[in-house]
Amino acid sequence: MTIIYREGDGNIQALAGKTISIIGYGAIGRPAVYNLRDSGVQIIVGGDRPIQTQATDDGLPTDTIAGAVQKSQIVMVMLPDEVMPQTYITHISPYLTRQHTLIFSSAYNIASRYIEPPPFVDVGLIAPRTVGGKVRSRFDSDNQPFYSFVSVGADASGNAWTTVLALCEALGVLRGGALEINFEQEAELSQFVQQAVLPAMHHIMMTAAELLFQNGYPPEASFIDLYISGKFSEYMDTASKKGLLTTLESSTMTDQYGTFSRMERFNDLKLERIMEKVLEEIRNGNFAQEWTKEYADGHPRLDKLIKVYESRDIWDLEHQTLDVTADDGILPFDDID
C-alpha cells in the first residue's frame, strides 16, 4: 500500500540547531528558500557570484557552494539535472561528512547513476509535483496545496526519514501530501510525462488549431476555445480534485455524449506502442545516455528542434490572440507568474 504523509507526520523541531544549504537558486530552489525561511529554519544559499548577489539582495545569507556545504548539516541540491553532476563532483562531494544529509529535488541523476553519494551520508528526495513558482504561491494555500514525491535512498544515520519529513513540513509539502515512492519511480514518472504526455498534448493542440484555421474559424476564437480561455485548464483542475470521470459526468449531456461516443476513435494501438517505446527508453537508460551526449556536444539537435518548432506560423497567430485578449481585458492575467 502506498504511504502518503500528511501534516503532523513531520516535526520541524527536528531541524533545530541545523543549517540547511540550498544549492540552486532557480525555479525550485528560490521558492523553497522562502518557504523554509518563513518556517523559521536556518538556511544559507550556495552559489557563484551572481547567485550570491541575488540572494543577498533578497536578504539571505550566502556563500560559495563549497562554503555553504561546509557550514551546513543538510544540503538540498536543487540544480537543473544537466548541470548537477559536475557541480556535485566539484563543489559538493569533496566536502561531505558523516554529519551530512543530501536532499534532492529530482531523482534523475541518482537513478541514472550520474551521482553516487558516499555510503556515510543520508540521502533523501523531496520532489514537488508542481511548477517552481507554485511551491511558493501555494505555500499558505488551504485550497490549493501541492503534492510531492518523497523517498529515502540511504539512511546511514537511522534518522533520514525524520529529517525528510521535517523538511517536508517546513516546505509546506505535507499540507497537500507527500507520497512515498523510490528514486527510480520518481525519475521515470517525471520523464514519462515529459516525453509521452506533453508531446501528445502539444501535437493535439497544434493539429486542432491548424485544422480549425483551414476550415475558416478565426484564430482568436480557436485559440481561446482550445486553451487561452483557461477552460481546458479549469477542466483539468476540477479533475485533479474530483477525478476525470466525475468531471466529465458533471458536464452537459451533450458534452458527455460527444466525449464518450468519440473517445473510442482515439483508441489507437499505435499511440499505446509509442508510449511503451518512450517508457522503455527511459527505463533502460537509453534516453539518459542520449541526452548526456547531446548536452555534452552543445545540444545541437535540441537547438535545431526548437528553431523548427518556433518557425511555424501558428505562434504568430497565438501571440496576436494573446495581445488582443490582454489589451481588451478579456482574460484575467493577474494570476500569471
Buried (B, 14 or more C-beta within 10 A) or exposed (E): EEEBBEBEBBEBEBBEEBBBBBBBBEBBBBBBBBBBBEBEBBBBBBBEEEBBEBBEEBEBBBBBBBBBBBBBBBBBBBBEBBEBBEBBEEBBBEBBEEEBBBBBBBBBBBBBEBBEBBEEBBBBBBBBBBEBBBBBBBBEEEEBBBBBBBBBBBBBBEEBBBBBBBBBBBBBBBBBBBBBBBBBBBBBBBBBEEBBEEEBEEEEBBEBBBEBBEEEBEBBEBBBBBBBBEEBEEBEEBBEEEEEEEBBEEBEEEEEEEEEEEEEEEEEEEEEEBBEEBBEBBBEEEBBEEBBEBEEEEBEEEEEEEEEEEEEEBEEBBEEBBEBBEEEEBBEEEEEE
